[in-house]
Every structure is written in structure tokens, then in C-alpha cells.
Amino acid sequence: MNYKRAILLIAIIIVAAVYIADISGLLTKQGITETNTSRVLAAVEVRNYQGERLSSITDFRENSIKGPQHVNISSYRLEIAGLVTSPTNLTYDEIKKLPHYQKVVTLHCVEGWDANILWEGVKITDLLNKTGAGPGTNTVVFYAYDGYSTSVPLDYIKKNNILLAYGMNNVTLPEDRGYPFQLVAEDKWGYKWIKWVTKIELSNDPSYRGYWEQRGYSIGGDTNSPFLS
């Protein structure tokens, strides 16, 4: 190889390296992640589903009792206890391995606003099947990372395929919406849609009063009834 050909070859290698670097940078800017087998695109929020217009995940007012919570997912465990035959603690990944479902459900807040969202998550009944329900169980109490709590009837959960959601509009549940899990309490007022769920307790006390119920809100929380008891 003579001197001129060597110089030309070096120039071609440099140009190719610069081109590859530019393409890699462009893919990163466009939210494309390289893997050994495929390119993974960043999640995009869905705003229409099967012809139905959805609200945005930002169409919510921040009204939690202590502000958005930060949950360390590496140490997170969902405790299922109370009147169960086999108490258990589940990691985030263990829960997400269960069969998952999607459902469009509208949240109605007592403040007068609402949001129609495509929720994705696991059925509460699938979680309870892992522990079993003891005799006399009629109520399911939910506890949150910030100390909030509320309850719903066990029959309501069974009859309505109620979800514990980890996603909304095709994106992971944002931190201010309750990451890692929020209860999708369809046909219930928004104060029943507990966020940052850390514990599920089976109970035989249908009169259990959570945070807002202790402050005069209805225990039932049905949207077809007044929320003040």
C-alpha cells in the first residue's frame, strides 16, 4: 500500500467514526435506547383508546395529605395481612409478573373535577388469591406510604374486577400519581383512590374509617351518593 492510499484509508475511517457517533447521539436525543437485540422507544402517553378520548396524566390536582411521596422501589414491599391464611410481602417486580389488565375508568373528585384514564395493573383478587381470605372477611383496608388509609367492601372488589394500577395512559404511574401503585376505585369518589399503596389488610369491620372518613366523608364513597355522611 503506497502513502496516498494509506492516507485515504485513514480519512475514510475517521469519517465513518464521526458518522456513527452522530447517529448514536441522534438516537439518544430521540429517546431511543440501544440494546443487543432491539431499539426501545421511550413510552408515549396515549390520549385516545378505542375511539374514546382520554384525559392527560397531568389533568389532576395535587391534593394528597402530605404532598407527593418518594418510594424507594428497591426496598418496597406490598404487605398483605389481616384475616388471611397466609400473610405475604411482595416486591414491585413480583406484582408486575401477575396477569395484567387495562381498563378505562373515570376518577371523580369531590372538588368537582374528573379525569378519564386508561389504567393498567393487576386485579386485587389475584393478589388476595395468594393469601386467602379468612372466615368473616368483608372489608379490605388499604394503607399508603404517607399514612393515608381507606377501605372498600370485599364484594365490591370481586364484582368489579378492581385494579391496583402501576400504569396510566401507557406510561408508568408517575410519582405524584401514586407510584408504585394506586387503587382504581371505579364508581367511588376520588378519596377512595388511595395512592402509594404499601399495605392491604383483610378485615371483618365494615365500619372502618380511613383518613377522610374520620373527617365526615361517607364510608361507602359511591359517586351516586353524597360524599358527606
N, C-alpha and C positions, 0 to 999 in steps of 0.2 A: 504493500500500500504506500503510495507516494505521499508527500507532505500535504498537497492540496486536498486529496481525498480524506486524509485524516482530519484536517480542519473542518471539512464539510460534514463529516460524520459526527464530530463533536457538536457542531452547531445544530444539527438535526436532533440530537439527544437533548440538548438544552431546551429547544423549542417545545419538544414533546413533554418534557417535565413541567414546564410552565403551563402548558395547556391542561395537563391532568390536574395540576394544583388549582387552576382557575375553575375547572368543572367541579372539583370536590368542594371548593368554597361556595360555589353557587348552589349546590345541592343542600349544603348545610343551611344557607340563608333561607332556602325554600322549605325548611322543616323536614328534609329527607334524611333519614338515618341509614347509613350503610351497615349491612350485616353480611355474613359469609354467604347467605343464600338468597337474600332479597333486600329490597329497599322499603323501609317502613315510613309511611307518611304520617305526619302529625295529625292527631284527631281533629275533626272539624265538627262544630256544633250543628246538629240537624234542626231545621226550623219548620220543615214540613214532613209529615209522616202519613202515608196512605191517604193523601188528599186533605189531611187535617192540619190547620195552621197551629204551630206551637209557639209558646212564649219563649223568650230568651232566658238563659240561666241567670242573667243579670236582672231579670224582672222581679226581684224580691227585695223587700225592705229588711234591713238588719234590725231585728227586734228580739234577739236572744237575751237571756238574763245577765250574761257576763261577757258578751261580745264573742266573736269567732274564736274557736278553740283550736289549738295545735296539738294533734295526737301523734305521738311517736309510733309509727306503724311497725317498726321492728320489735317493739316490746308490747304492742297492742294484743289484747286477748278479749274476746267476747265471752263473758261468763253467762252460762245458762244454769239457773239454780232454782231453789224453792221446792215446790211439790213435784219434784222429778224423781224418776227411779235411778237415773244415772247423771249426776251433775257433770258438767264438762266446761272446758275452756277451749275456744277455737281461735286460731290465728286468722288474719285477714286473708291470706292465701288459701287456707283450708276452706274458708267460707266461699271464696270465689270459685272453688273447684266443684261446688254443688251445681245442680242444674240451674240455669239462669233464665229469667223471663223478662219480657218487655211489656209495658202497659202504659197507655196514655191516661193520665189521671190529673184532674184539676185540683189544685190546692186553693181553698177559700179561707182567707184570713179574716178574723173578726174586725180588723181595721178597715175592711171594705175593698181590698184589692184581691186579685186572684192570679194564678199562673197555671197554664195548661202545658204540661211537660211529659215527654216520653221518658219514663223511668225504667231502669234496668237493675235487676237484683235477684235475690233468692227468696223463695217462699218461706215465711215464718214456720209453716207446718213442716217443711223439710228440716229446719233446724230443730224443732221440737221432737221430730221423729228420732233424733239422735239421743235424746234424753228420756223420752217417755213422759207422760203426764200421770201424776198420782191421783187416787180417788178424791173426788170433791173439787178438783181444779175447775175453776170457772172464769178466772181472770188472769190476764197477762200484764205484768207491770214492766215498764221499760225505764231504764236509768241512763243518764247521759254523763259525759265527761265533766260537764260544768256543774253537776249537782241537780240538774233538772230531772223530773220524772213525770210520768203519766201512765194511764192504764186503759186497756180496752178488753171487752169480753173475749174469751177463748172462742166461742161460737162465731163471733164476728170475723175473727181471723180465718177460721176454717171455711166459712161460707163464701168469703170474698177473695180468697187467694191473695191475702195481703203480703206485700213485698217489703223486704228490708233492702233498700236501694244502695248501690255503690256507684251508679252512673245516672246521668240525666242528659237527654238530647245527644246521646252517642259520645259523651265525654265523661271522664272520671269525675265523680262528685267533688266539686270544689270545697276547699277548706271552710269557707264561710257558709256553705250549704250543708255542712254536717259530716264531712269526710272523717272517718271512712264509711259510716253508714247512717242513713236516715230512714225512719219509718214512713212508708207511703200509706197514710191512714185515709184511704178514699172514703168520701161521704162523711168525713169528720172535719170539724173546724181545725184551722191551722195549728192551734196549740196542742193538738194530738199528734202532729207530725214531728215527733221528737228527733233531734239531730245529735250527732256524736254519740251514738248508742254504744254503751260499754257493757250493759248487763240486761238480761231478760230473766224475769222471775215469775214462775207459775205460782198462783195464789188461789185461795178459796174465799177471798174478801172482795166482793163486787163493789163495796163502798170505798175502796181505796181512793184517796185523794192525792193527786200529784201537786206540782207547784202552783198552777193556776186554779186547779180545782179547790185548793185550800183558800184561795182568794175569791171564791164565789162563782167560778165558772162551772158549767154543767159537767158532771162526771161522764155522761154519755157522749157529749160533744158532737151530736149529729147535726149536719148542716141544715136539715129540715126542721130544726127546733132552735129556739133562742139559746145562745151560748151562756147567758147568765141564768143561774139556777134560782 
